[in-house]
């Protein structure tokens, strides 16, 4: 395809920033006036949006998963168009509202400007402005070196741009369109409710007035959405129906709301705009001008909101509006465990379950699917959009995406999209979200002006725009839906179940009621559900609805399924009954993934098929800026772990070890848990070796129900765990009348004794004290060891201190509650399993095991808390570059040569090459290899890649390149890629590659 016109300045600027657009397979930059043929379907969908926003070029980031390509930057050549600041702000507003890309870049004759499209526009001097959204300052077009330092193709390809200091102040989740929209619409909703609460017609019935206010707000937002998408079409419609006004604002302000609703219901149908006669009477009595002011953001607390100026509702993704409506679902005892799913997580899971490509199986748009706890419908709305996208790609001609007719969209919806929820409001909201999605997929003109007799619109003349979804969105308790006779036709009928069931422990009584219902369809839980977790019941029972070999994807509470030791029996059964082919683990995002809930989660993918042997991909999501702020999920090569079904059943700690370091760590923890002639577990050491009475090895007193006197506690100083630190402790006193539930035995609190606080701080230390001086009591979060042999007690204290790192590592890697509950708290049962050496003072570790331990404690574990600010996620400083890389290379070579060294022939580091974004370490095998030092040459790294692999492979952030007698590792400059423990893992992977190649 020939370029229609050249953007010379834009092209020159992009070239200077190292962008490329000649690769027809995976081009970094695509120009809108020169779109290559035979692109990926996701390219065409993304470019369709970019064209709406009048972008001149789009930068794509590539992933080696089902996301394939994601647009991340729109470029605008302002040297030709010369848009004003207000026009640039208008574009910013549209892109911000659409959530398509987080950044836009304008290039004009003098400078280059980057804008953060996670921040909204504001008003300055009565005009829209995005000046507060600029990243750094405009950069001179004649000197782009300072811009290239942090913004370039390589920085974006490696994701280093998003982790840079310059970007750290931008692209924040709390300023995104979703966050701001929820705030804005929630304020409008509050004012709607306040308005109706004060009306005498409701006689103080707050629930009735709230429901009425919410219902009208649903209708108003839908009308505003339709109007904002096509004001001329709406105005023509109102005129054709002899209505007196041209906008919802005017209808409300002049008390013509009933009239406009009646005409909209006739045209759109679906009972969307209908309203009961008694409600009509109420509305006719009221002056709705205040309501009009609320909706426009010009009333009360909304006076500075300017919602319709801040957003372009024409471009807001339906998922954002759908997510807002989760706020409308009443918070009751039954749904207290409901966690509302952020749209970027939904999109990730939709990509995994319903990928889009040119493969025939990825173009099937007749996939019958359901969400059986659908809430406001965000999953099924997103799935509906994906099926329509599949139809469009399947019907492409000449690389053009066709616009589907209204009836095609309706048929895809009614034939394939189903939802179930117990709450009537959720049912209404799901229907509403799906109807809004229709509005987005069909041209606005068709919605307002369609002719029911026009064959090009409808074959079925009885259809209208909004269809009856009563058979698709069903208001029932999930277990009634499974067991009632009228729904039995849904059994074994779905190809996909997807969603986010409620996280709540329902108790034994309710659990048995559900079991009794399931008996009616001959279904029984062969293994009891741990703690009666409702989400786990959904996870297993939903297979009743699936066809054989069909798929399920559920968000689950990861502690309930993976990390709780009490769930092992269920976990073993579950992984045996189904082929659980993937788990994406969001546990480390406990504080950030779900805005209003601190909950540790994972996404579980299974097929309804039983296999004797298979492996599960365990993919760990780290606490990085991209993910934390809802930009993109960033997965590194080292975040992927393959676990065999056999290991899932036999290796209880393997899931936690993958959060920290993987298989080598798991093997170490397993070895430390095995007693032999050189080591013993603490509990056995105390009870069997030292012959301590069990009542003298316990946690301290528990105040609890305060039923027992304990003078031996109240007469002494008291140490509470919160006052016991590694280097200090502060005592307090109790009133003599204080009582306790479990006061323990008096000897526990008497000297000589040793106390351990059941916590590990972020520097992996635990407070431990040998007490030879005085008697004092301590609480249940401190463990006491009372022993009369002072020498043996001192020896134990010495062994605990000397093996502090080993026992901290063991607890962090195996304690089922640590980090998830109480952050740093561990339990006595975990301390029971600490390791005590029998030979010498320290437990013996191999050279490789020490490396793994040190990296986990010093780098990986602290990153659980510090995220992108942790040292492991920072770039290696210039002064530490050579020492860090040489240490990495030394471990890599030692591991490699332990297998492949022959005589004088061994592997050595030959050269380190440094580019702006990466380090390349070249290793050679032979008998006379000399280290040549560091070379700073970006072109050298590009040449290595170009000569040895497809340029497309650069989408991977970790590259291993093999030539004769040479291995080159190319990775980003962040420390996490160059730890000594990663050198061990790289060596393990190289061994695997070489064995597969026949070496």
C-alpha positions, 0 to 999 in steps of 0.5 A: 500500500502506498503512502498517501502523504508523508509526515516528514518531521514526524518520521524524522523524530521517530527515527531519532527515537529508534522506532521502526515501521518496516516490519510487516509482521510486528511493526512498532509504529503504524502510520494511519495513512499507510496501514500495511496489509495482513496485520493481526486482527487486534491491529485493525481494531486498535487502528479503528480507534486511533482513526477516530481520535485522528492520530497520525501514528500508533506505537504497539507493544507486543506480548508473547501471550494472547494479548499479542499487541497493545497500543500504548502511544498515539503520535500526532504530527502537529507541524502540518495540522497545527492544532491549537492548545484547545484542540489538543486538549479536546483530543486528550479528553477523548483519548482519556475517556476511551482508555485506549492508550495512556499517552499521546505525543505531539510533534510540531516544528519546534518541540515534542510534547508528551501527555499523560492520558490517565489524567483528565483535562481541566478548565482554564480561562473557560477553555479545556486545557491539558497543560497539567498533564504534560510529562516533564516539559516540551523537548526541543525538536533540534535536541532530542537526546534528553527525551531519548534518555527515558522515551524511545522505542527500546525503552517502550519495548522493554517496558523500562519507560513505564518504570522510569523516574520520569514516568513514576509521577504519571499514569496513576490509577487514582486519576484514571477515567474509571476512578474519576468517572466513579467519583463523578457519577457517584456524586450525581447519584447521591444528589438524585437520591437526596432529591427524591428522599425529600419528596413527600410521596415516599413518606420516609421510605428510604429504600423506595426513594433510593430505588426510584432515584437509581432507576431514573438515573439508569434511564438518564445515563442511557439517554445521555450516552445516546445523545452524546454519541450523536446529538444531531441524530437525537435532535432529529428523532425528537423533532420527528416525534413532535417533542418540544426540545432537543436534549434530555437536559431541556426535557428535565428542566421543562418537566417533559420527562414522561413524554420523552420516555414514552417516545423512546420506549416506543422506538427502542423497546425492551422495557428500558424506558418504560415507567409505571403509572404510579411513578409517572404521577409522582414525576408529573408533580415534581419540578425536575429542574434540580435533577437536570442540574445534578445530571449536568454537574451544575448542582450542589456538590457537583458544581465544579464537576463538569462531568460532560465536559471532562469526558467524551461519553461517545468513547467511554468503554462500556466496562467502565460504566458497567463497573460503576453500576456495581456501586448500585448493588446493595451491600447485604449479608449475602453478597458481603464477599463480592469483589468488583473486578477492575476492567483491565483484569477482565480484559486480560482474562477475556484475552486468555479465554476468548483470544482473537487472531486469524486462527479459525478457532479464534474467530468462532463467534458462536460461543455459548458462555455464562457468568453465574455471579454476574454482578453488573455484567462486566465479564459478559459485556466484555465477552459480548464485545469480543464475540462481535469483534470475532464476527467482524474479523471473520467477515473481513474483506480487503483488510477492512472490518465490516460494521455488523447489522443491528440484528447480527449483534442482537443474535450474537447476544441472545444466542451466546451471552448468559448471566445469573445473579441472586440480586434483582438490581444486579440482573437489571444492571447486567441487562443495562450494560449489555444494551449499552454495549449494543449502542457502542457496536452499532452506528448511532444513526441506525439506533435513532433512525432505523426502519423496521421494514428495512431488510438491511436492518431487520429480517425479523420485523418484530425486533426493535433496538433493545431486546428482551433479555429475560431469558439471558440474564436470570435472577436466581440463587446459583444453586437454585439455577443449577437444581430447578427443573426449568433450568436443567436445559442449561446443564452441559450446554456452555463452552465457557464459564467465566467470572468472579464468584463471591468470596465468603465462608457461608457456614456449615448450616448454609453449606448443608442446605446447598448440598441438599439442593444439589442432591436433587441432581445427584451431585455431591462434593466428594471432598468437603469444601474448605471452610465452606468457601462459597467461591470454591463451591462455585468453582466445582459446581459450575462444571455441571453447566459445561460441555465436556472439554469446555473451559472455565475461568474463575477468580478465586481467593488464592489462600483458600485454594493454593496456600491454605494447608487445610485445603490440601485434600480439596486441592489434590481432588480438584487438580485430579478431577479437572485439567487445571492448565493455568493459574495466574496468581495475583496474590502479591497484588493484595493491596492494589488489585481490588480498590475496596477490598484487601484480598489475595486472588488468582485466576483459575483456568480449567477444562472439564476433562480428567487427565492422569498427567498434565502440567499447570502453568503458574504465572506470578504477577509482581507488584510493579508500577504497570500492574499496580496502576492498572496500565498493563499486566507485566509478566517476565520470563522468570514469572512463569513456572510449570508444575506437574500434576504429581508435584502439585499433589506432593509438593505442598509449598511449591506455590509459595516458593514460586512467589519467591524463587521457584524450584531451587527454593522449593527443593531447599525448603523440602530438604530443611523439613527433613530430619537427619543426623545433622539437623532436627526440627525445633519442636522435636529438639525441645520435647525429645532432645531437651525433654522439655514439658510441652506446657513449658513450650507454648504461646503466652496468655490469651485474654479472650473471654476473661474468665480466669484469674491469674495472679502470677500474670498480674503481679509481674511486668507484662510484655505485649508483642507490640512492645517487643522488638529485635533490639528493645522491649517495653513492659507494662502492668495489668490491673490485679483484677484482670482475668484471662481465657487462657492464662497458661502455666506459671512456669512458662513466665519464670526465668530462666526462659527464652521467648520468641515473637511470632513475627518476622520483619521486612529485614527477615529478623525475628525478635528472640530473647534469653531471659535469665534476670526476672519473671515477666508475663507475655501475650499470645503472640510471643512463644515461651520456652521455659527450661531449667538448664541454663547452659542448654537454653543458652546453646539453643539461643545461640543456635537460633541466632546463628540460623536466623536467616534459614528459619526466616526463609523457612517460615516465609516460604512455607507459612500459610498465613504469612503476608496474607494475614497480619503481614509479618505474623507467623504461627507457633506451628511454623516455629515448631518446624524451625531447623536446629543443627545437631552438628555444629552451630549452623545448618549446612547449606550448599553454595547454591542454596546460600545464593538462593537464600540470600537473594530471597531474603535480601531482594525478593521478599522485600519487593512484596512490600516495596513493589517498584521501589524495591532495589530488585526492581531498580536499574543497576547503578553505574558504579555497581554495574561491572561488579554485579554482572561479574558476580552473575557471570561467575555463578553462571559459569560455575554452574555451566562448567560443573557439567560441561567442563572438559580438561582445559575447555570451559566456559568464561565471560568474554565481553559485556556490552551495554546499551541504553536499555540492556546488558548483553553478556557474551560467554564463550567455551574453549581453552583460551578465553579472555575477558575483554571488559565492558563495551558501551555500544547499542548497535552491537546488541542490535547486531547480535539480535539481527544476525541470530534471531527474528527481530520479532523476538525482541518482544521477550525481555529475556533473550538467550542466543546460541551460536557455535561455542557462544551463549549470549544473554540479553536482558534489561538493566533492572537488578531482578534480571541479574541476581545470582539466583537468576544465574542459577536459573539461567544455567538450568534453562541452558541445560534444558536447551542443550539436552533438547538439542542433543548435547 
